[in-house]
């Protein structure tokens, strides 16, 4: 009965997205991208090397998988790697990812699709990132005795696994051969439902540290910075931008310049933000030797530079925490600078931990932001440095497990 209800829910979910697809670009990509999926796998070369399937929900989970993928691909013999995504926001950005042999959408989770997909892929091991639980795929992997690993996962008591009505979802956890969790609390929670796990720090620590060590230089941003300090705001949403506009227009930080990286880099939207913030601004794509020194704000109008740009900041404002959830704080913390964010951070373990350490600050209003900015000194975040460096090595731990168990 529970499997039937699960299938009905997914059926109506697909119907809803199909109906929305003529009017919603993401829904259209979600539907169109899954058509004729078998063709992507027909030419998969047979090989003596191990074949690994890694599944990510979206772009954030891909960033957790990325250091593992690149570590695996740096070894000899190189394994074949099939990378799947659930969401267009992950697939569309990483569909040409050079370290994967195949990049594709995960076909709809049906019994027939799961069988057909695994018949074509024939993985030696399957890895799921953080929060991906698809019954038919997990069940088929279990029946075929294919090692299946969940990594970088976090569990909280309010999740369905720990409710009286969560037996179906608890059963899905039993399909995994190995579960790596990010913290001891998750391990203890899983023990209450008889699921064994092992603590292994989030692989994103390895990723952001690697990016920081090999960051892209921006000479014109250095010219823009000059002798000024910089507040860099990453992945901002409208509420974040309203607060930042007030901050800039009231000259709260008179000795600072600003780099703002909107979540939505639509040029019309950025132009509206430029008009709202009453000081000289320039797009990163239009920054040159003439305007770099005189501009007070850079608006970043491209994807992929934020993690390197944080290096120029003395303070970071992390966007998204007035909406569905906070953006990646680790990209900023790896440069050992204080971070500020809104109130919706409960799903970010690192945000909660940094608040406990006193190396992050949460705000709920512009008044909060103003007070924080006037009292927070730009400084080297020594606890943040220690926090990051103590949590490196998760990638190596998973790779070692794969070597020993394949």
C-alpha positions in Angstrom: 0.0 0.0 0.0 2.8 2.4 0.9 4.6 1.8 -2.4 1.3 2.4 -4.3 0.8 5.7 -2.5 4.4 6.7 -3.2 3.9 5.9 -6.9 0.6 7.8 -7.0 2.2 10.8 -5.4 5.1 10.8 -8.0 2.6 10.3 -10.8 0.6 13.3 -9.9 3.8 15.3 -9.2 4.8 14.6 -12.8 1.4 15.5 -14.1 1.6 18.8 -12.3 5.0 19.6 -13.7 3.8 18.6 -17.2 0.8 21.0 -17.0 3.1 23.8 -15.8 5.8 23.2 -18.4 4.2 25.5 -21.1 4.3 28.4 -18.7 7.4 27.6 -16.6 10.9 27.3 -18.1 12.3 25.1 -15.3 9.3 22.8 -15.5 9.8 22.5 -19.3 13.4 21.7 -18.9 12.5 19.1 -16.2 10.1 17.3 -18.6 12.0 17.8 -21.9 15.4 16.7 -20.3 14.0 13.3 -19.4 12.7 12.4 -22.9 14.6 9.6 -24.7 17.0 9.2 -21.7 18.0 5.7 -22.9 19.9 7.2 -25.9 22.4 8.9 -23.6 23.4 5.5 -22.2 23.3 3.4 -25.4 26.8 4.4 -26.4 28.3 3.9 -23.0 31.6 2.1 -23.6 32.2 -1.2 -22.0 35.4 -1.0 -19.9 37.6 -2.9 -17.6 37.5 0.0 -15.2 35.0 0.3 -12.4 31.8 2.1 -13.3 30.4 4.6 -10.7 27.0 6.2 -10.6 26.7 9.4 -8.6 23.3 11.1 -8.1 22.8 14.7 -7.0 19.5 16.5 -6.5 20.8 19.9 -7.7 23.8 22.2 -7.9 24.5 22.3 -4.2 24.7 18.6 -3.9 26.9 18.5 -7.0 29.4 20.8 -5.1 29.5 18.1 -2.4 30.1 15.4 -5.0 32.6 17.3 -7.0 35.7 16.8 -4.8 35.0 13.1 -4.7 34.5 12.9 -8.5 37.7 14.8 -9.2 39.6 12.7 -6.7 38.3 9.5 -8.3 39.1 10.7 -11.8 42.7 11.6 -10.8 43.5 8.0 -10.1 44.6 5.2 -12.4 42.8 3.4 -13.7 40.2 6.1 -14.1 36.7 4.8 -13.4 33.8 5.5 -15.7 31.4 8.0 -14.1 27.7 8.5 -14.7 26.4 11.7 -13.1 22.6 12.2 -12.7 20.6 15.2 -11.5 17.0 15.6 -10.4 16.8 19.4 -10.9 17.4 21.6 -13.9 19.3 24.0 -11.8 22.0 21.4 -11.4 21.9 19.7 -14.8 21.7 22.8 -17.0 24.8 24.3 -15.3 26.8 21.1 -15.2 25.6 19.2 -18.3 29.1 19.6 -19.9 31.1 18.7 -16.8 34.3 17.4 -18.1 35.0 14.8 -15.4 31.9 12.8 -16.0 31.5 10.3 -18.9 27.7 10.8 -19.0 25.7 13.7 -17.4 21.9 13.3 -17.5 18.7 13.8 -15.7 17.6 10.9 -13.4 14.7 9.2 -15.2 11.4 9.2 -13.2 11.5 6.9 -10.3 9.4 4.0 -11.5 10.1 0.2 -11.2 10.4 -0.1 -15.0 12.8 2.9 -15.2 15.0 1.7 -12.4 15.4 -1.7 -14.0 16.1 -0.3 -17.4 18.5 2.4 -16.1 20.5 -0.2 -14.1 20.5 -2.6 -17.0 22.2 0.0 -19.2 24.5 1.6 -16.6 25.6 -1.6 -14.8 27.3 0.3 -12.0 29.8 -1.3 -9.7 28.8 1.2 -7.0 26.1 3.9 -6.6 26.6 7.0 -4.5 23.7 9.3 -3.5 24.4 12.8 -2.1 22.9 14.1 1.1 19.1 13.9 0.8 18.2 11.7 -2.3 15.9 8.9 -1.5 14.2 7.2 -4.5 12.5 4.0 -3.6 12.6 2.0 -6.9 16.2 2.8 -7.6 17.3 2.0 -4.1 15.2 -1.2 -4.0 16.6 -2.4 -7.4 20.2 -1.6 -6.3 19.6 -3.6 -3.1 18.1 -6.6 -5.1 21.1 -6.6 -7.4 23.5 -6.4 -4.5 25.2 -3.3 -5.9 27.0 -1.3 -3.1 25.0 1.9 -2.5 26.4 4.7 -0.4 24.8 7.8 1.0 27.3 10.6 1.9 27.4 14.2 3.3 24.0 13.5 4.8 22.5 15.3 7.8 19.5 14.1 9.8 17.2 16.0 12.1 14.6 14.8 14.6 11.8 16.6 12.7 12.4 14.5 9.5 9.9 11.9 8.5 12.3 9.0 9.2 11.9 9.6 12.9 8.1 9.9 13.0 5.6 7.1 13.9 4.3 7.2 10.3 7.8 7.1 8.7 8.3 3.4 8.3 8.3 3.6 4.4 11.1 6.1 4.5 13.0 4.3 7.3 12.9 1.2 5.0 14.6 3.2 2.3 17.5 3.9 4.6 18.0 0.1 5.0 18.8 -0.1 1.3 22.1 1.7 1.7 25.2 -0.4 2.2 27.0 2.5 3.9 25.8 5.9 5.3 28.2 8.7 5.9 26.8 11.5 8.1 28.2 15.0 8.7 28.0 15.0 12.5 27.6 13.0 15.6 24.0 14.2 16.2 23.0 12.6 12.9 24.7 9.3 13.8 22.9 9.2 17.2 19.6 9.9 15.6 20.0 7.1 13.1 20.9 4.7 15.9 17.5 5.3 17.4 16.0 3.7 14.3 18.7 1.0 14.1 20.6 2.5 11.1 24.3 2.3 11.4 26.4 5.2 10.1 29.8 6.8 10.2 30.7 10.4 10.8 32.6 11.9 7.8 32.8 15.6 7.4 31.0 17.3 4.5 33.1 17.0 1.3 32.3 20.7 0.6 35.1 21.6 3.1 37.6 19.9 0.8 36.0 21.6 -2.2 36.0 25.2 -0.9 39.5 24.8 0.5 40.7 23.6 -2.9 39.1 26.5 -4.6 40.6 29.0 -2.1 44.1 27.5 -2.7 43.7 27.8 -6.4 41.3 30.8 -6.7 41.0 32.8 -9.8 42.7 36.2 -9.6 40.7 39.4 -10.5 43.3 42.2 -11.1 40.6 44.8 -11.9 38.8 43.9 -8.6 42.1 44.5 -6.8 42.3 47.9 -8.5 38.6 48.5 -7.4 39.5 47.6 -3.8 42.6 49.8 -3.6 43.0 50.8 0.1 39.3 50.3 0.9 37.6 47.5 2.8 35.0 45.4 1.0 31.7 43.8 2.1 30.9 41.1 -0.4 27.3 39.9 -0.5 26.8 36.5 -2.1 23.7 35.0 -3.7 21.4 37.8 -2.6 17.6 37.8 -2.8 15.3 40.9 -2.8 15.0 41.2 1.0 18.8 41.0 1.3 19.2 43.6 -1.4 16.7 45.9 0.2 18.8 45.9 3.4 22.0 46.3 1.5 20.5 49.3 -0.4 19.6 51.0 2.9 23.0 50.3 4.2 24.7 51.8 1.2 22.3 54.8 0.9 22.7 55.7 4.6 26.5 55.3 4.3 26.6 52.9 7.2 30.0 51.7 6.2 31.7 54.9 5.0 35.2 53.2 4.4 33.8 50.2 2.5 33.1 49.3 -1.0 30.7 46.6 -2.0 30.6 43.5 -4.3 27.1 42.2 -4.7 26.4 38.8 -6.4 22.7 38.5 -6.9 21.1 35.0 -6.9 19.3 36.1 -10.1 21.7 37.7 -12.5 19.1 38.9 -15.0 20.4 42.2 -16.3 17.1 44.1 -16.0 16.9 43.1 -12.4 20.5 44.2 -11.8 19.8 47.5 -13.5 16.9 48.1 -11.1 19.3 47.4 -8.2 21.8 49.9 -9.6 19.1 52.6 -9.6 18.0 51.7 -6.1 21.6 52.0 -4.7 22.4 55.7 -5.1 26.1 55.5 -5.7 28.4 54.7 -8.6 28.3 51.0 -9.6 29.5 48.9 -12.4 28.9 45.4 -13.7 31.8 43.0 -13.3 31.7 42.3 -17.1 32.2 46.1 -17.7 34.9 46.7 -15.1 38.0 48.3 -16.7 41.0 50.3 -15.7 39.1 53.6 -16.1 36.1 52.8 -13.9 37.6 50.4 -11.4 38.9 53.0 -8.9 35.9 55.4 -9.0 33.1 52.7 -8.6 31.7 52.0 -5.2 29.8 48.8 -6.1 30.5 45.9 -8.4 27.5 43.9 -9.4 28.5 40.4 -10.6 26.6 39.5 -13.7 28.1 36.0 -14.3 28.1 32.6 -12.7 31.1 30.9 -11.2 33.2 33.7 -9.7 31.7 34.1 -6.2 33.9 31.5 -4.5 37.0 33.3 -5.7 35.7 36.9 -5.1 35.2 36.2 -1.4 38.9 36.5 -1.1 38.7 40.3 -1.5 36.2 40.8 1.3 36.7 41.8 4.9 33.1 40.9 5.8 30.7 38.6 3.9 26.9 38.8 3.8 25.4 35.4 2.8 22.1 35.7 1.0 19.1 33.4 1.0 18.3 33.3 4.7 15.2 35.4 4.3 13.9 32.9 1.8 13.9 29.1 1.5 17.4 28.8 2.9 20.9 30.2 3.3 23.5 30.0 0.5 26.8 28.2 1.1 28.6 30.0 4.0 31.7 27.8 3.6 32.7 29.6 0.4 33.3 32.7 2.5 34.4 31.2 5.8 37.3 29.5 4.0 38.9 32.9 3.7 38.6 33.4 7.4 36.3 36.4 7.4 33.2 37.1 9.5 29.9 36.1 8.0 26.4 37.7 8.4 23.1 36.1 7.3 19.4 36.3 7.9 17.2 34.2 10.2 16.5 31.1 8.1 19.7 29.1 8.6 18.4 26.0 10.5 19.1 23.6 7.6 22.7 24.7 7.4 24.8 22.8 10.0 27.9 25.0 9.3 25.9 28.2 9.9 24.6 26.9 13.2 28.1 25.8 14.2 29.7 29.1 13.3 27.1 31.0 15.3 27.9 28.8 18.3 31.6 29.7 17.8 30.8 33.4 17.7 32.2 33.7 14.1 28.9 34.3 12.4 26.0 36.7 13.1 22.3 36.4 12.2 20.0 39.3 11.6 16.3 39.7 11.3 15.9 43.4 10.2 17.8 46.3 8.7 18.3 47.7 12.2 20.0 44.4 13.2 22.3 44.7 10.1 23.1 48.3 10.8 24.1 47.5 14.4 26.1 44.4 13.4 28.0 46.4 10.7 28.8 49.2 13.0 30.1 46.9 15.7 31.7 44.1 13.8 35.3 44.7 13.0 36.8 43.2 9.9 39.3 40.7 11.2 40.9 37.4 10.6 38.4 34.8 11.7 40.8 32.5 13.7 38.0 30.2 14.9 36.7 30.0 11.4 40.2 29.0 10.1 40.4 26.3 12.7 36.8 25.2 12.0 37.6 24.7 8.3 41.0 23.0 8.7 39.8 20.5 11.3 37.0 19.3 8.9 39.2 18.6 5.8 39.6 15.0 4.6 36.0 13.8 4.1 36.8 13.1 0.4 39.8 10.9 1.2 37.8 8.9 3.7 35.1 8.0 1.2 37.7 7.2 -1.5 39.5 4.9 1.0 36.2 3.2 1.7 35.5 2.7 -2.0 39.0 1.2 -2.5 38.6 -1.2 0.3 35.1 -2.3 -0.6 35.0 -2.6 -4.4 
